[in-house]
Amino acid sequence: MAAATDRSALRRAAERRGRRAEELAVWLLRLKGYRLLARRYKTGVGEIDLVVRRGRTVAFVEVKSRATMDEASDAATPAVRRRIARAAGHWLARNPAAAEWTLRFKVIMLAPGRLPRHLMAAFDGEGAA
């Protein structure tokens, strides 16, 4: 029973860290002129951390917070990128006017003691880097 409680506590702590990282990413993007359209957009094929807009550009953003920037970079795996690209297709189906806009797939990486790193065009609509 104690092991299950430990896992639950670890999961809650990771959830809190993830939410803080996403909040920092939202503020970074706001400072760059983006407007938040959706946070933790869930579909049957995956979740997009943030959907933001600036002008006629919509960006689907994955936020990775790890102990180091290298670990954060490594966490944006090809499988993660494909999941986000598929979820973006679902978002576009529900927001058809945005399909004619410029689409971007971004990654924001965070690590303690480091400035956030914003990869502007981290991958394409197929999930390829």
VOBA-633700 format. One record per residue: residue in one letter; z, x, y of N, C-alpha, C, O in turn. Coordinates in nm, 4 decimals, decimal comma. Each point is the difference from the previous one (the first is absolute). Example, Ala and Ser with C-alpha at 12.3 -4.5 7.8 and 13.67 -1.06 7.14 Angstrom:
BEGIN
PT   resn         nz         nx         ny        caz        cax        cay         cz         cx         cy         oz         ox         oy
PT      A     0,7800     1,3190    -0,5690     0,0000    -0,0890     0,1190     0,0000     0,0900     0,1200     0,0665     0,1036    -0,0019
PT      S    -0,1385    -0,1386     0,1069     0,0060     0,0820     0,1190     0,0730    -0,0770     0,1090     0,0169     0,0509     0,1108
//
This chain:
BEGIN
PT   resn         nz         nx         ny        caz        cax        cay         cz         cx         cy         oz         ox         oy
PT      M     0,0000     0,0812    -0,1194     0,0000    -0,0812     0,1194     0,0000     0,0859     0,1263    -0,0637    -0,0351     0,0993
PT      A     0,1346     0,1469    -0,1032     0,0078     0,0882     0,1168    -0,1365     0,0593     0,0320    -0,0332     0,0182     0,1171
PT      A    -0,0468     0,0123    -0,2199    -0,1331     0,0574     0,0234    -0,0883    -0,0993     0,0740    -0,0754     0,0380     0,0896
PT      A     0,0846    -0,1657    -0,1272    -0,0795    -0,1029     0,0666     0,0428    -0,0138     0,1460    -0,0837    -0,0175     0,0884
PT      T     0,2140     0,0255    -0,0639     0,0509    -0,0083     0,1366    -0,0474     0,1191     0,0818    -0,0370    -0,0150     0,1164
PT      D     0,0380     0,1350    -0,1777    -0,0483     0,1199     0,0694    -0,1468    -0,0139     0,0361    -0,0395     0,0335     0,1116
PT      R    -0,0420    -0,0823    -0,2043    -0,1435    -0,0192     0,0277    -0,0196    -0,1020     0,1112    -0,0866     0,0165     0,0859
PT      S     0,1662    -0,1203    -0,0879    -0,0098    -0,1034     0,1032     0,0359     0,0574     0,1368    -0,0668    -0,0302     0,0989
PT      A     0,1701     0,1114    -0,0922     0,0400     0,0619     0,1262    -0,1080     0,0956     0,0489    -0,0299     0,0040     0,1193
PT      L    -0,0285     0,0726    -0,2102    -0,1080     0,0918     0,0377    -0,1207    -0,0763     0,0519    -0,0630     0,0411     0,0974
PT      R     0,0311    -0,1518    -0,1623    -0,1137    -0,0823     0,0432     0,0245    -0,0573     0,1392    -0,0905    -0,0013     0,0834
PT      R     0,2127    -0,0462    -0,0581     0,0318    -0,0541     0,1335    -0,0085     0,1086     0,1069    -0,0501    -0,0246     0,1097
PT      A     0,0985     0,1437    -0,1409    -0,0066     0,1114     0,0962    -0,1456     0,0368     0,0276    -0,0366     0,0247     0,1149
PT      A    -0,0459    -0,0210    -0,2178    -0,1425     0,0310     0,0179    -0,0676    -0,1090     0,0832    -0,0847     0,0295     0,0842
PT      E     0,1214    -0,1527    -0,1073    -0,0547    -0,1126     0,0772     0,0352     0,0154     0,1483    -0,0851    -0,0206     0,0864
PT      R     0,2098     0,0565    -0,0572     0,0422     0,0194     0,1396    -0,0771     0,1154     0,0641    -0,0454    -0,0113     0,1138
PT      R     0,0306     0,1218    -0,1864    -0,0758     0,1141     0,0539    -0,1447    -0,0402     0,0263    -0,0575     0,0376     0,1021
PT      G    -0,0008    -0,1130    -0,1931    -0,1381    -0,0446     0,0174    -0,0161    -0,0899     0,1213    -0,0965     0,0140     0,0752
PT      R     0,1884    -0,1047    -0,0556    -0,0064    -0,0892     0,1170     0,0156     0,0778     0,1302    -0,0687    -0,0287     0,0980
PT      R     0,1593     0,1277    -0,0963     0,0159     0,0833     0,1203    -0,1278     0,0793     0,0270    -0,0435     0,0113     0,1146
PT      A    -0,0160     0,0432    -0,2197    -0,1244     0,0768     0,0162    -0,1107    -0,0900     0,0549    -0,0747     0,0407     0,0890
PT      E     0,0640    -0,1616    -0,1413    -0,1015    -0,0931     0,0495     0,0256    -0,0364     0,1460    -0,0945    -0,0132     0,0778
PT      E     0,2198    -0,0030    -0,0401     0,0317    -0,0323     0,1397    -0,0403     0,1162     0,0916    -0,0561    -0,0223     0,1073
PT      L     0,0841     0,1445    -0,1488    -0,0438     0,1163     0,0783    -0,1516     0,0042     0,0115    -0,0538     0,0298     0,1067
PT      A    -0,0152    -0,0597    -0,2167    -0,1466     0,0002     0,0011    -0,0534    -0,1075     0,0944    -0,0976     0,0236     0,0713
PT      V     0,1599    -0,1404    -0,0699    -0,0421    -0,1071     0,0911     0,0116     0,0479     0,1445    -0,0918    -0,0210     0,0793
PT      W     0,2028     0,0848    -0,0443     0,0176     0,0469     0,1373    -0,0997     0,1092     0,0348    -0,0518     0,0029     0,1116
PT      L     0,0242     0,0864    -0,2049    -0,1012     0,1030     0,0239    -0,1351    -0,0644     0,0286    -0,0693     0,0390     0,0940
PT      L     0,0326    -0,1363    -0,1741    -0,1286    -0,0675     0,0184    -0,0025    -0,0803     0,1292    -0,1028    -0,0047     0,0676
PT      R     0,2139    -0,0582    -0,0323     0,0061    -0,0740     0,1275    -0,0213     0,0941     0,1176    -0,0697    -0,0336     0,0957
PT      L     0,1299     0,1511    -0,1033    -0,0191     0,0987     0,1072    -0,1457     0,0431     0,0105    -0,0445     0,0433     0,1063
PT      K    -0,0294    -0,0550    -0,2154    -0,1417     0,0362    -0,0010    -0,0894    -0,1196     0,0318    -0,1225     0,0102    -0,0074
PT      G     0,1834    -0,1233     0,0429    -0,0769    -0,1158     0,0429    -0,0318    -0,1023    -0,1075    -0,0800    -0,0905     0,0239
PT      Y     0,1396     0,1018    -0,1405    -0,0247    -0,0966    -0,1077     0,0969    -0,1167     0,0097     0,1111     0,0125     0,0515
PT      R    -0,1565    -0,1262    -0,1025     0,0823    -0,1208    -0,0062     0,0207    -0,0348    -0,1471    -0,0956     0,0005    -0,0776
PT      L     0,2167    -0,0300     0,0395     0,0327    -0,0326    -0,1389    -0,0509    -0,1392    -0,0347     0,0307    -0,0974     0,0688
PT      L    -0,1089     0,0889    -0,1761    -0,0490    -0,1292    -0,0496     0,0790    -0,0459    -0,1225     0,0255    -0,1192    -0,0166
PT      A     0,0128     0,2132    -0,0686     0,0742    -0,0358    -0,1210     0,0831     0,1187    -0,0450    -0,0385     0,1158     0,0166
PT      R     0,1522    -0,1476    -0,0735     0,0881     0,1018    -0,0562     0,0261    -0,0393    -0,1453     0,0298    -0,1156    -0,0299
PT      R    -0,0412     0,2122    -0,0585     0,0206    -0,0229    -0,1437    -0,0836    -0,1182    -0,0495     0,0511    -0,0943    -0,0604
PT      Y    -0,1793     0,1029     0,0877    -0,0931    -0,1056    -0,0405    -0,0188     0,0069    -0,1517    -0,0538     0,0978    -0,0520
PT      K     0,0982    -0,2013    -0,0179    -0,0003    -0,0015    -0,1464    -0,1167    -0,0817    -0,0548    -0,0302    -0,1088     0,0489
PT      T    -0,0340     0,1633    -0,1509    -0,1059    -0,0707    -0,0721     0,0271     0,0182    -0,1488     0,0929     0,0710    -0,0388
PT      G    -0,1729    -0,1343    -0,0427     0,0126     0,0166    -0,1438    -0,0391     0,1390    -0,0477     0,0359     0,0396    -0,1109
PT      V    -0,1087     0,0344     0,1928    -0,0451     0,1337    -0,0411     0,0780     0,1118     0,0675    -0,0227     0,1172    -0,0299
PT      G     0,1134    -0,1506     0,1197     0,0795     0,1032     0,0643     0,0483    -0,0413     0,1366    -0,0191    -0,1135     0,0436
PT      E     0,0818     0,2074     0,0226     0,0598    -0,0252     0,1307    -0,0518     0,1029     0,1001    -0,0188     0,1172    -0,0327
PT      I    -0,0036    -0,1638     0,1548    -0,0359     0,0893     0,1101     0,1235     0,0085     0,0893     0,0545    -0,1022     0,0418
PT      D    -0,0112     0,2242    -0,0133     0,1203     0,0157     0,0810    -0,0175    -0,0620     0,1379     0,0836    -0,0789     0,0442
PT      L    -0,1934     0,1149     0,0246    -0,0236    -0,0508     0,1354    -0,1476    -0,0312     0,0182    -0,0866     0,0727    -0,0487
PT      V     0,0592    -0,1809     0,1189    -0,1356    -0,0299     0,0458     0,0097    -0,0054     0,1514     0,0773    -0,0779     0,0556
PT      V    -0,1570     0,1621     0,0109     0,0063     0,0100     0,1458    -0,1400    -0,0136     0,0588    -0,1008     0,0158    -0,0689
PT      R     0,0982    -0,0457     0,1990    -0,1277    -0,0178     0,0689     0,0050     0,0682     0,1359     0,1011    -0,0039     0,0702
PT      R    -0,2115     0,0654    -0,0355    -0,0209     0,0522     0,1355    -0,1442    -0,0308     0,0346    -0,0925     0,0539    -0,0608
PT      G     0,0738    -0,1417     0,1599    -0,1350    -0,0431     0,0352    -0,0635    -0,0715    -0,1183     0,0571    -0,0942    -0,0550
PT      R    -0,1767     0,1401     0,0160    -0,0698    -0,0600    -0,1134     0,0090     0,0895    -0,1234    -0,0912     0,0043    -0,0827
PT      T     0,2034     0,0670     0,0724     0,0272     0,0828    -0,1171     0,1247    -0,0523    -0,0697     0,1039    -0,0196     0,0631
PT      V    -0,1148    -0,0027    -0,1925     0,1143    -0,0372    -0,0824     0,0301     0,1177    -0,0904    -0,0900     0,0580    -0,0607
PT      A     0,2178    -0,0233     0,0525     0,0405     0,1114    -0,0853     0,1022    -0,0487    -0,1021     0,0927    -0,0746     0,0314
PT      F    -0,1133     0,1195    -0,1536     0,0915    -0,0268    -0,1104     0,0771     0,1293    -0,0206    -0,0590     0,1043    -0,0283
PT      V     0,1908    -0,1111     0,0427     0,0815     0,1208     0,0088     0,0978     0,0083    -0,1166     0,0730    -0,0948    -0,0290
PT      E    -0,0732     0,2091    -0,0362     0,0991     0,0323    -0,1024     0,0996     0,0963     0,0633    -0,0396     0,0996     0,0605
PT      V     0,1681    -0,1289    -0,0741     0,1053     0,0841     0,0557     0,0690     0,0710    -0,1161     0,0460    -0,0635    -0,0948
PT      K    -0,0395     0,1963     0,1038     0,0647     0,0806    -0,1038     0,1098     0,0830     0,0640    -0,0265     0,0802     0,0895
PT      S     0,1491    -0,0990    -0,1350     0,1143     0,0761     0,0480     0,0605     0,0722    -0,1194     0,0408    -0,0620    -0,0982
PT      R    -0,0360     0,1936     0,1088     0,0539     0,0823    -0,1084     0,0825     0,1129     0,0598     0,0092     0,0122     0,1222
PT      A     0,0498     0,0691    -0,2060     0,0833     0,1117     0,0450    -0,0812     0,1051     0,0739     0,0517     0,0652     0,0907
PT      T    -0,1788    -0,0476    -0,1279    -0,0875     0,0964     0,0677    -0,1345    -0,0654     0,0271    -0,0354    -0,1005    -0,0617
PT      M    -0,0390     0,1589     0,1548    -0,1343    -0,0518     0,0291    -0,0922     0,0173    -0,1202    -0,0850    -0,0854    -0,0252
PT      D     0,1002     0,1937    -0,0485    -0,0828     0,0193    -0,1198     0,0245    -0,1113    -0,1012    -0,0945    -0,0518    -0,0595
PT      E     0,2215     0,0148     0,0398     0,0309    -0,1092    -0,0925    -0,0564    -0,1325     0,0510    -0,0493    -0,0808    -0,0788
PT      A     0,0562     0,0582     0,2092    -0,0554    -0,1229     0,0575    -0,1510    -0,0039    -0,0198    -0,0559    -0,1044    -0,0339
PT      S    -0,0093     0,2165     0,0547    -0,1454     0,0078    -0,0191    -0,0361    -0,0253    -0,1459    -0,0943    -0,0736    -0,0289
PT      D     0,1685     0,1341    -0,0625    -0,0275    -0,0170    -0,1424     0,0224    -0,1443    -0,0464    -0,0591    -0,0433    -0,0989
PT      A     0,1444    -0,0310     0,1702     0,0310    -0,1378    -0,0393    -0,1158    -0,0961     0,0266    -0,0038    -0,1091    -0,0568
PT      A    -0,0895     0,1480     0,1416    -0,1169    -0,0848     0,0283    -0,1080     0,0310    -0,1039    -0,1049     0,0558     0,0322
PT      T     0,1326    -0,0928    -0,1560    -0,0865     0,0318    -0,1130    -0,1282    -0,0831     0,0027    -0,0074    -0,0996     0,0720
PT      P    -0,0930     0,1391    -0,1493    -0,1214    -0,0822    -0,0093     0,0298    -0,1434    -0,0438    -0,0629    -0,0936     0,0494
PT      A     0,1568     0,0753    -0,1404     0,0346    -0,1355    -0,0454     0,0588    -0,0824     0,1144    -0,0308    -0,1183     0,0136
PT      V     0,1152     0,1805     0,0683     0,0585    -0,0689     0,1156    -0,1104    -0,0387     0,0979    -0,0023    -0,1120     0,0510
PT      R    -0,0887     0,2049    -0,0252    -0,1097    -0,0282     0,0937    -0,0890    -0,1130    -0,0510    -0,0411    -0,0856     0,0784
PT      R     0,0109     0,0835    -0,2074    -0,0824    -0,1091    -0,0573     0,0731    -0,1338     0,0109    -0,0620    -0,1024     0,0287
PT      R     0,1932     0,1028    -0,0513     0,0784    -0,1231     0,0102    -0,0054    -0,0551     0,1414    -0,0151    -0,1206     0,0195
PT      I     0,0272     0,2077     0,0787    -0,0046    -0,0438     0,1405    -0,1386    -0,0526     0,0344    -0,0127    -0,1011     0,0690
PT      A    -0,0903     0,1685    -0,1163    -0,1372    -0,0453     0,0271    -0,0235    -0,1386    -0,0608    -0,0623    -0,0852     0,0633
PT      R     0,1112     0,0619    -0,1846    -0,0150    -0,1334    -0,0616     0,0789    -0,1053     0,0776    -0,0495    -0,1104     0,0228
PT      A     0,1709     0,1436     0,0174     0,0823    -0,0934     0,0772    -0,0651    -0,0289     0,1357     0,0094    -0,1118     0,0505
PT      A    -0,0748     0,2116     0,0082    -0,0699    -0,0203     0,1272    -0,1116    -0,1025    -0,0167    -0,0243    -0,0808     0,0897
PT      G    -0,0433     0,0838    -0,2036    -0,1025    -0,1010    -0,0275     0,0580    -0,1402     0,0012    -0,0638    -0,0929     0,0494
PT      H     0,1829     0,0766    -0,1027     0,0670    -0,1305     0,0029     0,0346    -0,0393     0,1434    -0,0185    -0,1153     0,0387
PT      W     0,0691     0,2112     0,0409     0,0341    -0,0300     0,1381    -0,1248    -0,0436     0,0758     0,0036    -0,0960     0,0769
PT      L    -0,1141     0,1671    -0,0991    -0,1254    -0,0342     0,0687    -0,0511    -0,1378    -0,0411    -0,0571    -0,0716     0,0822
PT      A     0,0767     0,0340    -0,2075    -0,0422    -0,1335    -0,0454     0,0779    -0,1094     0,0732    -0,0531    -0,1083     0,0244
PT      R     0,1781     0,1365     0,0104     0,0812    -0,0980     0,0726    -0,0188     0,0088     0,1510     0,0441    -0,0880     0,0739
PT      N    -0,1100     0,1946    -0,0283    -0,0244     0,0223     0,1428    -0,1467     0,0382     0,0188    -0,0292     0,1126     0,0402
PT      P    -0,0632    -0,2039    -0,0684    -0,1426     0,0341    -0,0038    -0,0579     0,0515     0,1313    -0,0969     0,0759    -0,0023
PT      A     0,1529    -0,1144     0,1159    -0,0527     0,0493     0,1277     0,0136     0,1515     0,0102    -0,0807     0,0650     0,0663
PT      A     0,1814    -0,0087    -0,1309     0,0234     0,1444     0,0066    -0,0989     0,0786    -0,0849    -0,0100     0,1217     0,0155
PT      A    -0,0621    -0,1868    -0,1034    -0,0943     0,0707    -0,0874    -0,1110     0,0685     0,0793    -0,0594     0,0967    -0,0477
PT      E     0,0313    -0,1457     0,1674    -0,1039     0,0601     0,0836     0,0538     0,1138     0,0864    -0,0776     0,0684     0,0666
PT      W     0,2072    -0,0474    -0,0668     0,0606     0,1046     0,0799    -0,0050     0,1324    -0,0743    -0,0358     0,0049    -0,1177
PT      T     0,0714     0,1012     0,1863     0,0122     0,1309    -0,0626     0,1275     0,0010    -0,0844     0,1062    -0,0412     0,0466
PT      L    -0,1170     0,0876    -0,1689     0,1153     0,0053    -0,0903     0,0405     0,1448    -0,0219    -0,0852     0,0871    -0,0175
PT      R     0,2142    -0,0620     0,0185     0,0537     0,1331    -0,0236     0,1118    -0,0085    -0,1037     0,0696    -0,1009    -0,0112
PT      F    -0,0549     0,2080    -0,0629     0,1092     0,0129    -0,0958     0,0781     0,1240     0,0396    -0,0521     0,1114    -0,0040
PT      K     0,1771    -0,1315     0,0421     0,0821     0,1072     0,0549     0,1218     0,0255    -0,0876     0,0437    -0,0868    -0,0756
PT      V     0,0098     0,2075     0,0873     0,1269     0,0351    -0,0625     0,0871     0,0615     0,1086    -0,0444     0,0873     0,0746
PT      I     0,1674    -0,1329    -0,0666     0,0986     0,0624     0,0872     0,1059     0,0607    -0,0900     0,0617    -0,0685    -0,0816
PT      M    -0,0419     0,1989     0,0984     0,0958     0,0729    -0,0827     0,1204     0,0391     0,0851    -0,0137     0,0432     0,1145
PT      L     0,1315    -0,0597    -0,1735     0,1244     0,0320     0,0690     0,0869     0,0867    -0,0904     0,0042    -0,0192    -0,1215
PT      A     0,0648     0,1146     0,1830     0,0964     0,0847    -0,0702     0,1100     0,0364     0,0985    -0,0268     0,0154     0,1192
PT      P     0,1502    -0,0014    -0,1668     0,1112     0,0327     0,0901    -0,0270     0,1297     0,0771    -0,0465     0,0992    -0,0560
PT      G     0,0769    -0,1031     0,1852    -0,0136     0,1176     0,0828    -0,1423     0,0363     0,0385    -0,0235     0,1055     0,0589
PT      R    -0,0713    -0,1918    -0,0915    -0,1410     0,0254     0,0314    -0,0551    -0,1152     0,0823     0,0445    -0,1142    -0,0120
PT      L    -0,1423     0,1464     0,0958    -0,0697    -0,1066     0,0709    -0,0860    -0,0772    -0,0993    -0,0499     0,0577    -0,0966
PT      P     0,0321    -0,1878     0,1195    -0,0861    -0,0782    -0,0901    -0,1417     0,0560     0,0005    -0,0475     0,0520     0,1010
PT      R    -0,0181    -0,0635    -0,2139    -0,1397     0,0429    -0,0112    -0,0843    -0,1245    -0,0250     0,0251    -0,0755    -0,0939
PT      H    -0,1247     0,0551     0,1787    -0,0846    -0,1194    -0,0038    -0,1400     0,0425    -0,0428    -0,0719     0,0639     0,0768
PT      L     0,0336    -0,0991    -0,1979    -0,1355     0,0275    -0,0481    -0,0861    -0,1184     0,0408     0,0139    -0,1095    -0,0543
PT      M    -0,1027     0,1320     0,1500    -0,0761    -0,1068     0,0640    -0,0958    -0,0722    -0,0944    -0,0062    -0,1229     0,0008
PT      A    -0,0673     0,1963    -0,0807    -0,0955    -0,0580    -0,0955     0,0269     0,0666    -0,1346    -0,0783     0,0830    -0,0462
PT      A     0,1894    -0,1202    -0,0157     0,0470     0,0684    -0,1196    -0,0868    -0,0238    -0,1216    -0,0117     0,0870    -0,0863
PT      F    -0,0506    -0,2070     0,0787    -0,0851    -0,0319    -0,1142    -0,0932    -0,1142     0,0367     0,0125    -0,0602     0,1066
PT      D    -0,1058     0,0314    -0,1957    -0,0977    -0,1051     0,0288     0,0373    -0,1303    -0,0714     0,1041    -0,0086    -0,0652
PT      G    -0,1891    -0,0910     0,0783     0,0254    -0,1313    -0,0585    -0,0008    -0,0036    -0,1504     0,0355    -0,1019    -0,0592
PT      E    -0,0747     0,2097    -0,0040     0,0058     0,0101    -0,1474     0,1222     0,0773    -0,0441     0,0276     0,0084    -0,1197
PT      G     0,0468     0,0485     0,2141     0,1175     0,0787    -0,0325    -0,0269     0,1479    -0,0135     0,0899     0,0760    -0,0361
PT      A    -0,2126    -0,0331     0,0644    -0,0338     0,1430    -0,0105     0,0409     0,0739     0,1270    -0,0197    -0,0483     0,1115
PT      A     0,0769     0,1658    -0,1314     0,0465     0,0803     0,1144    -0,1176     0,0615     0,0742     0,0195     0,0706     0,0989
//
